[in-house]
Amino acid sequence: MNTRTTFRTNIIFCIMTSQNCVVVSRHIYVANYDDYCPTHTSQPCCMFQCSPVPTHLVLSCRPTSRPTITRADDKRPLHSAEGESRAPACMVLIAKRAYSLFPMAKYLVDYQAPAWAQKLKNVPKHKVELAMENTPIHEWNLPGIPDGFSLHIKRHDMTGSSLSGNKVGKLEFLLADAISKGCKHVITCGGAPSNHCRALALACRQLGLIPHLFLTSGAKTSDDVGCRGNILLDRLSGADIYMMPLDSDDERDVHPKMESLAKKIMDDTGEKSYLIPKGGSNLMGVFGTMAIFDELSRQGALERFDDLFLTCGSGGTTTGLCIANHLAGSPLRIHGVMVHSTPADAHRHVNGTLRELGVEDARSEDIVDVIDTYQGKGYSISKQEELDFIVEVSSTTGVLVDPTYTGKAAWGLVQEMKNNPGRFKGRRVLFLHTGGMFGLFDGRMDDMLMQHGALTNNVRMCSKQTNGAQNGSH
């Protein structure tokens, strides 16, 4: 079939009907076909429900000179769309490529924005459900907290196992958008330790999409890439991985490669690709981080705490939280601890998002405190004192923080409490744990954990049970 018709939802599939209608998506249309209906039969009507979309799209077939399509009233009965006489039974093949995507439509659920977000521009209509919601908030006895401060932690590292962390909320909207636009492939980018890339790769496989990852790394050959940390899970997902030099610039180097791959996939397979920037930090992804704020509100956090601390990498989570905090009129002060990029980049991202959402009465510099003191030697490069702190936190509180993201932010939090208490609005502080525990498995902790006499090297070798062992000895 040479004629392509694009509907609002971009989800069209093969139809068999003797009653001129089939449920496909949100609106009712009438399609008239002539020789595009290759067969006729008197079999009963066979209808397919495109759950969970509540309204319908109807395709009607009758002999005409050429294919046409018109909009019909959503409320008209399915079997008499626009009053057309019922055509002979037929089978119509429409957008063969889209047919393979139809099973993914079952993952789409309607999205209802919080009251404070309903007047924003570009509010998405759908999401997919990937994350475990209502992650707990509990007291966190972090070593080194000065007297007078009360610290709790929001365990957003518990949004799932392999999908843990703040990135999952973004993916609920990004991948829903990919599905609704009829994309089979998803292409994104990040550093080799990227939590976003790992979560995206696994979520894509969960939804039947194909992931492609552009990762920046110091690796010289494919053998150097290894199988540790998030890379292990990237590999286990079966993602196509494209390694880029460590000093690659996103706009100049990486994004053109992503666009070139999307074009090649289209040319080779006829399948569309959905491109996502680093960290999932764009307008669609910001609704996923706004959902974190909505969850905090439902948990009473706006009344229980004065300050919210979190890691700021690509800036998407900080952006969503500070904008939501402003729109809701919340008294919280939001602090983002930079682990990548610069404060100017962070503020630029927030201000750009505000404009895209249609918010004209706020600027980033007034609604978020960006802290740029704890990046250390650079992105994903750890100082010894940071690694020591990670071990101390895990061995005294049972909470795992990673060397690239949350470890640096938690270290920065303690230092600010000690050395710059005036930065805080109050003394009731909430730390948002954004996940990243798989970064602990990248090998950089190995040597220090196995040092002789270290707290983390309490390993003893035991022989098989003997008579002496039965008497209490090894």
FENFEN-V834099 format. One record per backbone hydrogen bond with DSSP energy under -0.5 kcal/mol. NH is the residue of the N-H (numbers start at 1). CO is the residue of the C=O. Records with the same first field share a line. If there is no record, write none. Layout:
# FENFEN-V834099
NH: CO + CO
This chain:
# FENFEN-V834099
7: 5
10: 7
12: 10
15: 92
17: 90
24: 22 + 57
29: 27 + 58
30: 70
32: 30 + 68
33: 31
37: 34
38: 36 + 91
46: 16
47: 45
50: 48
51: 49
53: 50
56: 26
60: 58
68: 32
70: 30
72: 28
76: 73
80: 77
81: 78
83: 80
84: 81
89: 41
90: 17
91: 39
92: 15
93: 36
94: 92
98: 95
99: 95
100: 96 + 97
101: 98
102: 98 + 99
104: 101
105: 101 + 102
106: 103
107: 104
108: 105
109: 127
111: 125
112: 110
113: 111
117: 114
118: 114 + 115
120: 117
121: 357
123: 120
127: 109
128: 172
130: 128
132: 159
133: 131
138: 153
140: 151
142: 140
145: 142
149: 146
150: 427
152: 429
153: 138
154: 431
155: 136 + 153
156: 154 + 433
158: 155
159: 156
164: 161
165: 156
166: 434
168: 165
169: 166
170: 166
171: 167
172: 168
173: 169 + 170
174: 170
175: 171
177: 173
178: 174
179: 175
180: 176
181: 177
182: 179
183: 178
184: 272
185: 272
186: 210
187: 274
188: 212
190: 214
192: 216
194: 191
198: 194
199: 195
200: 196
201: 197
202: 198
203: 199
204: 200
205: 201
206: 202
207: 203
208: 204 + 205
209: 204
210: 184
211: 209
212: 186
213: 240
214: 188
215: 213 + 242
216: 190
217: 244
224: 221
225: 221 + 222
226: 222
229: 441
231: 228
232: 229
233: 229
234: 230
235: 231
236: 232
237: 233
238: 235
239: 234
240: 211
241: 239
242: 213
243: 241
244: 215
246: 217
248: 245
253: 249
254: 249
255: 250
257: 253
258: 254
259: 255
260: 256
261: 257
262: 258
263: 259
264: 260
265: 261
266: 262
267: 263
268: 264
269: 265
270: 265 + 266
271: 265
272: 182
274: 185
275: 273
276: 187
279: 189
280: 277
281: 278
282: 280
286: 282
287: 283 + 284
288: 285
289: 285
290: 286
291: 287
292: 288
293: 289
294: 290
295: 291
296: 292
297: 293
298: 294
299: 295
300: 297
301: 296
303: 300
304: 300
305: 301
306: 428
307: 428
308: 333
309: 430
310: 335
312: 337
319: 315
320: 316
321: 317
322: 318
323: 319
324: 320
325: 321
326: 322
327: 323
328: 324
329: 326
330: 325
333: 306
334: 332
335: 308
336: 369
337: 310 + 335
338: 336 + 371
339: 312
340: 312
346: 342
347: 343
348: 344
349: 345
350: 346
351: 347
352: 348
353: 349
354: 350
355: 351
356: 352
357: 353
358: 354 + 355
359: 354
360: 358
366: 363
367: 363 + 364
368: 364
369: 334
370: 368
371: 336 + 369
372: 370
378: 375
381: 378
386: 383
387: 383
388: 384
389: 385
390: 386
391: 387
392: 388
393: 389
394: 390
395: 391
396: 392
397: 393
398: 393 + 394
399: 393
401: 399
407: 402
409: 405
410: 406
411: 407
412: 408
413: 409
414: 410
415: 411
416: 412
417: 413
418: 414
419: 415
420: 416
423: 420
424: 421
429: 150 + 427
430: 307
431: 152
432: 309 + 430
433: 154 + 431
434: 432
439: 436
440: 437
441: 438
442: 439
446: 443
449: 445
450: 446
451: 448
454: 451
457: 454
459: 457
460: 458
463: 474
470: 466
471: 467 + 468
472: 469
473: 468
